[in-house]
């Protein structure tokens, strides 16, 4: 799999929507290292999408484009909600 550039990934975690910032950055800082390589790749792929789409997936308004991204979003929601 492709190598993940951690600097670029951390920068991509900074979103334009406060709601996303409060979920994505804490998840990245606290849980990213414990994810599997496939989950890390799905997380990185998720961050390539624009905020409005990502927000709709996180809020369960629309399904994410892949099951891998859906799984990461559900994991992220479960870690943040606790």
Secondary structure, DSSP 8 states (H G I E B T S, - for coil): -----HHHHHHHH--SSHHHHHHHHHHHHHHGGGS-HHHHHHHHHHTTS-HHHHHHHHTTSS--SSHHHHHHHHHHHHHH--
